[in-house]
Amino acid sequence: MALPEAELVWRFSRSSGPGGQHVNTSDSQAELRFDLAATESLPAVWKERALERLAGRLTDGVLTVRASEHRSQWRNREAAAVRMAALLAEATAPPPKPRRATRIPRGINERRLREKKQRSDTKRGRSGRWD
């Protein structure tokens, strides 16, 4: 799934963390915003599914991802884009097929009960009653 570049909004700010004197002057933290509620680039079904699944992460229908783990803005941009793509891919994925209930085969159940009985007999034989 490819999002149109025009719908992505980038913002850069100073990042905390390592970087020495350079960190005080460069805006290396990248913030990527995507207006999920207003977009027309996603199919209606995907959009509805994503809005429902990402409801806790959205602010006024806008999905925001921040990246500041790298020292360079370029690498943080890449990290934010990858994270955004992963979030949207997971949110728009179709729901898993429901599990079909199946019966446990009789042989397996009988074997389980037989082994339980043997274990019980083994343990009963350990008690120190010699009459």
Legacy VTK file of the C-alpha trace (Angstrom):
# vtk DataFile Version 3.0
C-alpha trace
ASCII
DATASET POLYDATA
POINTS 131 float
0.000 0.000 0.000
1.452 3.363 -1.020
0.235 6.574 0.560
0.298 9.747 -1.509
3.151 12.029 -0.451
0.780 15.016 -0.484
-1.244 13.539 2.402
1.799 13.010 4.646
2.828 15.909 6.880
6.387 15.979 8.224
7.560 17.966 11.246
11.061 18.102 12.652
12.251 19.118 16.091
15.254 18.796 18.338
15.738 15.286 19.556
16.815 14.287 23.041
19.554 11.729 23.502
23.123 11.366 22.223
24.699 13.652 19.674
27.140 15.932 21.484
27.164 19.614 20.557
25.477 18.811 17.245
22.250 17.800 19.015
21.648 21.347 20.233
21.484 22.793 16.736
19.885 20.165 14.510
16.246 19.157 14.191
16.775 15.405 13.919
13.535 14.096 15.470
11.008 13.294 12.760
7.248 13.327 13.240
5.030 11.942 10.496
1.305 12.718 10.462
-1.379 11.131 8.289
-5.007 12.259 8.338
-6.708 8.868 8.294
-10.220 10.258 8.731
-10.013 12.607 5.732
-8.022 10.477 3.292
-9.524 9.305 0.011
-6.505 7.205 -1.008
-7.566 4.107 0.956
-10.478 1.850 0.012
-13.517 2.471 2.228
-13.295 -0.967 3.876
-9.630 -0.499 4.804
-10.227 3.004 6.065
-13.135 1.897 8.262
-11.113 -1.027 9.629
-8.087 1.186 10.353
-10.171 3.879 12.070
-11.709 1.226 14.308
-8.457 -0.550 15.180
-6.331 2.576 15.659
-8.982 4.535 17.573
-6.759 4.743 20.674
-3.822 6.171 18.703
-5.705 8.772 16.681
-6.016 12.436 17.583
-8.916 14.021 15.687
-8.584 11.291 13.041
-4.853 11.939 12.551
-2.291 9.158 13.032
1.059 10.430 14.340
4.370 8.543 14.411
7.569 9.898 15.952
11.137 8.676 15.471
14.200 9.976 17.284
16.408 6.934 17.774
18.972 7.930 15.133
21.272 10.941 15.069
20.442 11.931 11.511
17.130 13.376 10.405
17.211 11.310 7.230
17.409 7.997 9.134
14.675 9.140 11.525
12.488 9.978 8.521
12.997 6.456 7.197
12.235 4.937 10.600
9.025 6.967 10.954
7.875 6.027 7.434
8.519 2.322 8.058
6.673 2.481 11.384
3.704 4.269 9.795
3.534 1.685 6.994
3.667 -1.200 9.483
0.909 0.336 11.620
-1.377 0.882 8.655
-0.648 -2.560 7.185
-1.531 -4.230 10.486
-4.655 -2.083 10.965
-6.012 -2.709 7.458
-5.316 -6.461 7.396
-8.433 -8.610 7.106
-9.561 -10.293 10.316
-8.332 -13.868 10.787
-10.642 -16.692 9.788
-12.716 -17.917 12.733
-11.536 -21.161 14.260
-13.688 -24.143 13.436
-14.398 -26.283 16.470
-13.414 -29.907 15.977
-14.082 -32.939 18.146
-11.248 -34.636 19.971
-10.853 -38.141 18.516
-12.070 -40.857 20.880
-8.739 -42.700 20.756
-6.796 -39.685 21.996
-9.198 -39.142 24.886
-9.064 -42.823 25.849
-5.265 -42.789 25.738
-5.187 -39.698 27.981
-7.479 -41.349 30.535
-5.466 -44.605 30.407
-2.210 -42.694 31.074
-3.852 -40.803 33.950
-4.928 -44.116 35.480
-1.401 -45.543 35.158
0.067 -42.426 36.767
-2.468 -42.681 39.581
-1.582 -46.338 40.178
2.145 -45.485 40.175
1.632 -42.786 42.787
-0.682 -44.937 44.881
2.031 -47.621 44.910
4.486 -45.165 46.475
2.573 -44.780 49.741
4.327 -46.737 52.453
1.483 -49.085 53.402
2.742 -52.684 53.546
-0.062 -54.652 55.120
LINES 1 132
131 0 1 2 3 4 5 6 7 8 9 10 11 12 13 14 15 16 17 18 19 20 21 22 23 24 25 26 27 28 29 30 31 32 33 34 35 36 37 38 39 40 41 42 43 44 45 46 47 48 49 50 51 52 53 54 55 56 57 58 59 60 61 62 63 64 65 66 67 68 69 70 71 72 73 74 75 76 77 78 79 80 81 82 83 84 85 86 87 88 89 90 91 92 93 94 95 96 97 98 99 100 101 102 103 104 105 106 107 108 109 110 111 112 113 114 115 116 117 118 119 120 121 122 123 124 125 126 127 128 129 130
